[in-house]
Amino acid sequence: MQPPKLPHRFFRWFCHPKLLKHIEGDLLELYHDRRQASGKRRADLDFVTDVILLFRPGIIRPREIRENLNRIDMFGSYVKIGWRNSVKNKGLFAINVTGLALGIATCLLIMLYVADEISFDRYNINAGRIARIVLKGKVNGEIIKEAVTAAPVAAALTDEFPEVENATRLRRYGSPKITYNNTTFRNNNLAFVDPDFFQVFTLPFVKGDPDKALVEPNTIVITEDEARKIFGNEDPINKLLDFKESGAQYKVTGVIRNIPANSHFHFDLFASMEGLAHAKENNWMESNYFTYVLFSASTDFSVFERKLPDIIKKYMGPQVEQMGMTFEKFTENGNEIGLFVQPLTDIHLFSDFDGQSELEAGGDIKSVYIFSAVALFMLLIACVNFMNLSTATATRRNKEVGVKKVLGSRARQLVYQFLTESFMATMIAVALAIAFVLVALPVFNELSGKALAPDYLLRPGTLGSMFLLTVVISLLAGSYPAFFLSSLKPVAALKNKISGGRGAKGIRSGLVVFQFVISAGLILAIIIVTQQMGYIHNKQIGYDRSQLLVLRDLALLGANENAFRNQVAADPRVERVTMSAFLPAGPTDNYMTGVYPGNRFEEVRRTIVYHVDAQYIPTMGMKMVAGRNFSETPLHDSRNVIINETAAEIFGLSSNPVGQTLTTNLEGGKKEQLTVIGIVKDFHFRSLRETIAPLMMVNNPHGGLIIKTKTKEMAGLIAALNERWNAYRPEEPLSYAPLDELYNETYVAEEKMGSILRIFGALTIFVACLGLFGLVTFTAEQRVKEVGVRKVLGANVMQIVSLLSRDLIVLVVISFIVAFPLGYYLMNMWLQDFVYKVEVHWWVFMLAGAMTMVIAFFTMSFTTVKAALANPAESLRTE
Amino acid sequence: MKKYQLGEFEEVVMLTVGILYNGAYGVSIKKEIETRLSRKVSVGALQTALKRLEDKGYLKSREGESTEERAGRPKKYFEITALGKRALEHSKSTRDDLWRAIPKVALQVKMAG
């Protein structure tokens, strides 16, 4: 028989513990009696009345003593004492807070960067269900990796697989000139897309109907920025845009919001693919289309991927046979070709297609890992500093703890005291860190090539993690002193019998080793990255890129191309001129075709074709290995080609190449026979991340000029070139660039990573040194009397300095043992990216070790030398 | 007068404790008062009074047995202390003095009226 629960619990809660037992007994007994006398309802009601009437002074429990204390006041006192302590130890406090602030600031910056990197393409509502179909394979020894697939792939996937909800294609079209109302607009990034493109990608329409916009041929959807650029304040819908180059006219049927910065493509115009005849062809042998698939929910990409080889066999097989080889024979020869699924969200960070094949240069997951690691290290080092210095200085406060305990402080209050102090310091550090971030953000944006805005910091997620960080750091950094000191026996504390404890010293040593593992590792990494960058700059790349000036878009001059070339060549400041738009670095005309030796089609290899003239090889400073260069009259060598060493080797022409025949397939199934007249020494025309591919030069000059200059005064030359150019009144101004710059742009990602690593590496080492400095200052202070006595007894400065730094130097050396193998392993992984790379020599480790040692010793010498030079009379005077 | 503080209800409670002698605990006191005086006594009022009396030293308590109805909670038995007895006597004698001081006439008139 139970009385009503809630009032019963209420009674138990408020009743004085001493009275509880028997009053509760009385109540239960009464309830029992009443229940039997007058039933449950009556008894319940009486019980409730009794409980309510019991709620009166005398019965209610008194408030407990500790609850009577005003905790807010105590926190006030903690803050006050904490503040006094920081002011007393100004130097150490400043070191502590600055180090921590630098650590947090770095961490925040890199967090912003990483968050931005991994947010790519996630703006799509169905991001998790979208994937790109890509092409990978091996044909006659050549590794093929293409982000594009053949035109009919999309349709085949939709037909064959129910889990494919939608497959849509995109084909890029460069930047055509667009005319509206007699005004021409350039630099428009155009793509052709299937009508259902906007059902797969979340690109909201401002105007127009996403479902119908691109259904008709010759319709086009533009972004808001593009609409403003072309139409100003006019309504763009149903206006016509002229593409003079192709003669086509497109009707604007929709305006979409600007494409988010974190997208793997940024087009200004999306034209309907309906009008594109090529898009409807059933040709599996040519890859030009980016194919995106929207899968139904819960489709496993890897399971789907395993079904794709059958598709290749079914659709591509017959077409391979048409070219004179059965599909079985094709695969028997060691060839393979396959379609693969690349999740949309992987494109930005994980895509390893070369620059030509990918829509935009993406990020690199390795950089994300490296930066995250640096951020984490930095934060850890800063926390370690904080802990080290707090434990070290806290031992000075034995007496304070002792007195407090004698006066009745509870252990918990002392814990609060120390935690409050570390929380205060962390708060100050976080505030400082935010200031640092605001100041450093523009510089960081420049370095990283991002446009991170400070309001990123105000997002709830960022704010939340910042608060969490503050709490975690203050707990981490404050916990050791808090729990160690609060557990001291008051008598021992007052007698000063504890000096940090053996355990504390062990922990401090461990932390110092940890810091220097990271510092030495980073120094090693920086040396290797710098070496590799130097290697790239100084590598014999097979041509001489100095003093080369590239002029583009020569086609704008029309028939005056040659006249302009001759004028340029006549300039005394110009050594040589070649007419070609094919460059071994930077943006270049690009042309690839299948080539095979003699009639052996089964040995076909995709070969890069350069359109050049007789001056190309001497102007670029390339060397002939065999045969001869082109002659000055283009017609003479129209069927002759020069190949590079790699091509000669692949086509088996190494022994006697000159005069051999190569065949290439032309459009419409025609074949052309070419004769090799010479071999050019291999030169690097892709980044050093890739091996040299087969290349073929034909004598067909057009498109651009490459000038070898012999003047230091480039500005004057460029002015003269401009004048000549403008004399022909072309539509556009002269566009030029030094080849050296273009070359360096190829390695912008590495350069950026290098500089970020250098800066943050230096910061990390700086913070580690701050910690070391603080620690050695503290030791020197503690041993001031010992130093005094030693000096009196005749020790010299060197002996004192080594006495004070010996322990810490040993720790630094220990850290090398861990740092170097680890650093070597990680940097080797980074170097694997490059086909051409530096060796890591033993002296690199020596250098890294020596540098770390010098930095550590130099840091400590500030304090140690000061301590060693101090007058012993000063330190021994007081006791 | 200030020597012994004893309210009306407190006096009733003490007297009842006396009546019940060895069996005076919360429920029995409550029932005794209710039957003898025909008045409702709430547990709250009774317990407050008991606590006050114990604090004043007029009552002392001991822990007793428990029963099944009480779900194992012990009874708390009260008995009157020597000081409590004096306080009761003091109270009674004061009343008697007062009674005696009333002129007979006054009561008769009242009774007649």
Interface residues (C-beta under 8 A of the other chain):
Chain A: L19 K21 H22 I23 E24 G25 D26 L27 L28 E29 L30 H32 D33 T49 D50 I52 L53 L54 F55 R56 G58 I59
Chain B: Y25 G26 V27 K30 S42 V43 G44 A45 Q47 T48 K51 R52 E63 S66 T67 E69 R70 A71 R73 P74 K75 K76
